[in-house]
């Protein structure tokens, strides 16, 4: 990223600009709730406390929900 990061204040975007920029999320360290639609192999080791139902390959199972803590 060669461009500087400029924070966009809440409410500054109109309804037609309702999008999430991956760069903005990573720069702000914001936690967003997610729900998986397919199993994610070998990622369960990063979420040991939340992957109790994971299979032996440490996959995050389908329909797992991760909410900000």
C-alpha beads as a LAMMPS data file, in Angstrom:
LAMMPS data file: protein, C-alpha beads

69 atoms
68 bonds

1 atom types
1 bond types

-500.0 500.0 xlo xhi
-500.0 500.0 ylo yhi
-500.0 500.0 zlo zhi

Masses

1 110.0

Atoms # bond

1 1 1 0.000 0.000 0.000
2 1 1 1.720 3.112 -1.177
3 1 1 -1.229 5.402 -0.417
4 1 1 -1.726 7.000 2.995
5 1 1 -4.605 5.799 5.120
6 1 1 -7.331 8.379 5.676
7 1 1 -10.018 7.426 8.179
8 1 1 -13.612 7.822 6.960
9 1 1 -15.905 9.014 9.730
10 1 1 -19.088 7.111 10.492
11 1 1 -22.001 8.306 8.369
12 1 1 -19.738 9.938 5.782
13 1 1 -20.721 7.417 3.107
14 1 1 -24.131 7.415 1.486
15 1 1 -26.297 4.306 1.011
16 1 1 -24.948 3.845 -2.513
17 1 1 -21.440 3.603 -1.055
18 1 1 -22.195 0.871 1.474
19 1 1 -19.063 -1.250 1.204
20 1 1 -16.240 -2.548 3.361
21 1 1 -12.688 -1.902 2.265
22 1 1 -10.346 -4.702 3.312
23 1 1 -7.519 -2.175 3.669
24 1 1 -9.654 -0.036 6.003
25 1 1 -10.608 -3.037 8.140
26 1 1 -6.996 -4.185 8.457
27 1 1 -5.730 -0.685 9.258
28 1 1 -8.376 -0.089 11.934
29 1 1 -7.988 -3.554 13.558
30 1 1 -11.790 -3.659 13.710
31 1 1 -13.350 -7.014 14.561
32 1 1 -16.274 -7.967 12.342
33 1 1 -18.735 -10.820 12.893
34 1 1 -18.461 -13.548 10.260
35 1 1 -20.183 -16.833 9.431
36 1 1 -18.452 -19.443 7.305
37 1 1 -20.326 -21.046 4.420
38 1 1 -17.775 -23.814 3.815
39 1 1 -15.337 -25.612 6.114
40 1 1 -11.954 -23.898 6.333
41 1 1 -9.208 -26.545 6.734
42 1 1 -6.278 -25.995 9.118
43 1 1 -7.556 -22.622 10.388
44 1 1 -9.105 -24.023 13.566
45 1 1 -5.732 -23.961 15.329
46 1 1 -5.971 -20.157 15.411
47 1 1 -9.363 -20.362 17.148
48 1 1 -8.884 -23.276 19.549
49 1 1 -11.420 -21.978 22.063
50 1 1 -14.061 -21.619 19.316
51 1 1 -13.368 -24.731 17.251
52 1 1 -14.663 -27.362 19.659
53 1 1 -16.602 -29.115 16.893
54 1 1 -13.719 -29.059 14.451
55 1 1 -12.523 -32.244 12.871
56 1 1 -9.059 -33.755 13.341
57 1 1 -7.545 -31.515 10.627
58 1 1 -8.406 -28.455 12.769
59 1 1 -10.950 -27.245 10.211
60 1 1 -13.435 -24.567 11.120
61 1 1 -16.765 -26.265 10.366
62 1 1 -19.418 -24.870 8.051
63 1 1 -21.831 -22.334 9.606
64 1 1 -19.445 -21.450 12.437
65 1 1 -20.007 -17.944 13.748
66 1 1 -17.267 -15.700 15.088
67 1 1 -18.420 -12.619 16.917
68 1 1 -16.215 -9.779 18.151
69 1 1 -15.175 -10.152 21.767

Bonds

1 1 1 2
2 1 2 3
3 1 3 4
4 1 4 5
5 1 5 6
6 1 6 7
7 1 7 8
8 1 8 9
9 1 9 10
10 1 10 11
11 1 11 12
12 1 12 13
13 1 13 14
14 1 14 15
15 1 15 16
16 1 16 17
17 1 17 18
18 1 18 19
19 1 19 20
20 1 20 21
21 1 21 22
22 1 22 23
23 1 23 24
24 1 24 25
25 1 25 26
26 1 26 27
27 1 27 28
28 1 28 29
29 1 29 30
30 1 30 31
31 1 31 32
32 1 32 33
33 1 33 34
34 1 34 35
35 1 35 36
36 1 36 37
37 1 37 38
38 1 38 39
39 1 39 40
40 1 40 41
41 1 41 42
42 1 42 43
43 1 43 44
44 1 44 45
45 1 45 46
46 1 46 47
47 1 47 48
48 1 48 49
49 1 49 50
50 1 50 51
51 1 51 52
52 1 52 53
53 1 53 54
54 1 54 55
55 1 55 56
56 1 56 57
57 1 57 58
58 1 58 59
59 1 59 60
60 1 60 61
61 1 61 62
62 1 62 63
63 1 63 64
64 1 64 65
65 1 65 66
66 1 66 67
67 1 67 68
68 1 68 69
